Amino acid sequence: MSTVAGGGHANRKRSLAKTFLWRGIATTDTIVISRIITGSWTEGLAIGIIEVFTKMLLYYFHERAWSTSDWGLGEVDGKEDKLPGEGHANKKRSVAKTFLWRGIATTDTILISRFITGSWTEGLAIGGIEVITKMILYYFHERAWSKSDWGLDDPDAPDVSPAH
């Protein structure tokens, strides 16, 4: 992990905050799309409620995996005023995270929707629409977080890891 100013790596609190905020945005989107496709608030809510649990777990591990990588940190939107591996995510990192997360999440949505509705057609329709709406929403979610220092490693904090 980086130990220079700004850190650049998300701590667990930041990953959890991002997880909960994103889940609220994404679940609302899922419920609305599911309601439109199925015509049923009951099925839409069931899909959304199940997703709260599966996606929060999947998203947290997605964030923790990304927190181990320096790729796309440091040069923020063409302004290279920091060393590589420190600071906030650039747009390329946000785009890569968007596409990777969407693949994981859409697969989860399709499987849950198929389970609830009993229809692959409805499951695929819900997942297909979500590919578009959620990628747009997630990209803006990532860009908003890239402007915040909250929850990035603090290099001035004492090292209390077991190895030291």
KEMI-179144 format. One line per 5 residues: number of its first residue (from 1); for each residue y, z, x of C-alpha. Coordinates in steps of 0.2 Angstrom, whole numbers. Last residue first. Example, Ala and Ser with C-alpha at 12.3 -4.5 7.8 and 13.67 -1.06 7.14 Angstrom:
residues 2
2> -5 36 68 ~ -22 39 62
//
This chain:
residues 164
164> -16 65 27 ~ -32 56 21 ~ -32 66 5 ~ -16 58 -1 ~ -1 70 -1
159> 11 58 7 ~ 29 66 4 ~ 40 55 -7 ~ 53 45 2 ~ 43 29 0
154> 44 30 -19 ~ 31 19 -26 ~ 37 10 -42 ~ 37 19 -58 ~ 55 16 -63
149> 63 3 -52 ~ 66 -9 -67 ~ 71 -27 -67 ~ 53 -33 -65 ~ 49 -24 -81
144> 60 -35 -92 ~ 52 -51 -83 ~ 35 -44 -87 ~ 38 -41 -106 ~ 47 -58 -106
139> 31 -67 -99 ~ 21 -56 -111 ~ 30 -62 -127 ~ 29 -80 -122 ~ 10 -79 -117
134> 7 -69 -133 ~ 14 -82 -145 ~ 5 -97 -137 ~ -12 -90 -133 ~ -11 -80 -149
129> -12 -96 -160 ~ -28 -101 -152 ~ -35 -83 -153 ~ -32 -82 -172 ~ -39 -100 -175
124> -54 -96 -164 ~ -58 -80 -174 ~ -55 -89 -190 ~ -67 -103 -186 ~ -80 -92 -178
119> -81 -83 -194 ~ -89 -66 -198 ~ -71 -60 -201 ~ -72 -43 -192 ~ -85 -48 -178
114> -77 -66 -176 ~ -60 -58 -175 ~ -66 -45 -161 ~ -74 -59 -151 ~ -59 -71 -153
109> -46 -57 -148 ~ -56 -51 -133 ~ -57 -69 -126 ~ -38 -71 -130 ~ -35 -55 -120
104> -44 -60 -104 ~ -37 -77 -103 ~ -20 -71 -108 ~ -20 -58 -94 ~ -24 -72 -81
99> -10 -83 -88 ~ 3 -70 -89 ~ -1 -62 -72 ~ 1 -79 -64 ~ 18 -82 -73
94> 25 -65 -68 ~ 19 -68 -50 ~ 28 -84 -49 ~ 43 -77 -57 ~ 46 -64 -44
89> 39 -46 -45 ~ 50 -32 -39 ~ 53 -24 -23 ~ 42 -23 -7 ~ 28 -34 -2
84> 38 -46 9 ~ 53 -38 15 ~ 69 -37 4 ~ 84 -47 2 ~ 75 -64 -1
79> 85 -69 -17 ~ 76 -84 -24 ~ 70 -76 -40 ~ 64 -60 -32 ~ 58 -62 -14
74> 49 -45 -11 ~ 34 -46 -22 ~ 24 -62 -27 ~ 8 -57 -18 ~ 8 -39 -12
69> -8 -35 -22 ~ -15 -18 -26 ~ -4 -16 -41 ~ -12 -32 -48 ~ -29 -23 -50
64> -21 -8 -58 ~ -12 -19 -70 ~ -27 -28 -76 ~ -37 -11 -77 ~ -23 -4 -89
59> -24 -21 -98 ~ -43 -20 -102 ~ -42 -2 -108 ~ -27 -5 -118 ~ -35 -21 -125
54> -51 -13 -131 ~ -42 2 -139 ~ -28 -6 -148 ~ -38 -21 -151 ~ -49 -12 -164
49> -34 -7 -173 ~ -27 -25 -173 ~ -43 -33 -179 ~ -44 -20 -193 ~ -26 -22 -198
44> -28 -41 -200 ~ -44 -39 -209 ~ -36 -27 -222 ~ -20 -36 -223 ~ -30 -51 -229
39> -25 -70 -230 ~ -37 -73 -215 ~ -26 -84 -205 ~ -9 -76 -210 ~ -15 -59 -209
34> -23 -62 -192 ~ -7 -69 -185 ~ 3 -53 -192 ~ -9 -41 -185 ~ -11 -49 -168
29> 8 -50 -166 ~ 10 -31 -170 ~ -4 -27 -159 ~ 4 -37 -144 ~ 21 -28 -145
24> 13 -11 -147 ~ 0 -15 -134 ~ 14 -20 -122 ~ 23 -4 -123 ~ 7 7 -121
19> 1 -3 -106 ~ 18 -4 -97 ~ 20 14 -99 ~ 2 17 -92 ~ 5 5 -77
14> 22 14 -73 ~ 13 31 -74 ~ -1 25 -63 ~ 11 19 -49 ~ 16 1 -48
9> 18 -6 -31 ~ 34 -13 -25 ~ 38 1 -13 ~ 56 1 -16 ~ 60 5 2
4> 45 3 13 ~ 28 12 12 ~ 18 -3 5 ~ 0 0 0
//
